[in-house]
């Protein structure tokens, strides 16, 4: 693996972690809204 490949891999891993965090936050928001609105899944 070349240095540029390793750097790109690190960037993708960081982006992936950020996206996972955003997705988890969105799920929590949806759950909170459903609780407030009384919507059952």
C-alpha positions as CSV (number, residue, x, y, z in Angstrom):
1,X,0.0,0.0,0.0
2,X,1.4,3.4,-1.0
3,X,1.4,6.5,1.2
4,X,-1.4,8.1,-0.9
5,X,-3.5,5.0,-0.5
6,X,-3.0,4.9,3.3
7,X,-3.9,8.6,3.4
8,X,-7.1,8.1,1.4
9,X,-8.0,5.1,3.5
10,X,-7.7,7.3,6.7
11,X,-9.8,10.0,5.1
12,X,-12.5,7.5,4.1
13,X,-12.5,6.0,7.6
14,X,-12.9,9.4,9.1
15,X,-15.7,10.3,6.8
16,X,-17.4,6.9,7.5
17,X,-17.2,7.6,11.2
18,X,-18.7,11.0,10.7
19,X,-21.6,9.6,8.6
20,X,-22.3,6.9,11.2
21,X,-22.5,9.5,13.9
22,X,-24.9,11.6,11.8
23,X,-27.1,8.6,11.1
24,X,-27.2,7.7,14.8
25,X,-28.2,11.2,15.6
26,X,-30.9,11.2,13.0
27,X,-32.3,7.9,14.4
28,X,-32.4,9.4,17.9
29,X,-34.2,12.5,16.5
30,X,-36.8,10.3,14.8
31,X,-37.3,8.3,17.9
32,X,-37.8,11.5,20.0
33,X,-40.2,12.9,17.5
34,X,-42.2,9.7,17.4
35,X,-42.3,9.7,21.2
36,X,-43.6,13.3,21.3
37,X,-46.2,12.7,18.6
38,X,-47.3,9.4,20.0
39,X,-46.6,7.5,16.8
40,X,-46.2,3.8,17.1
41,X,-43.9,2.0,14.8
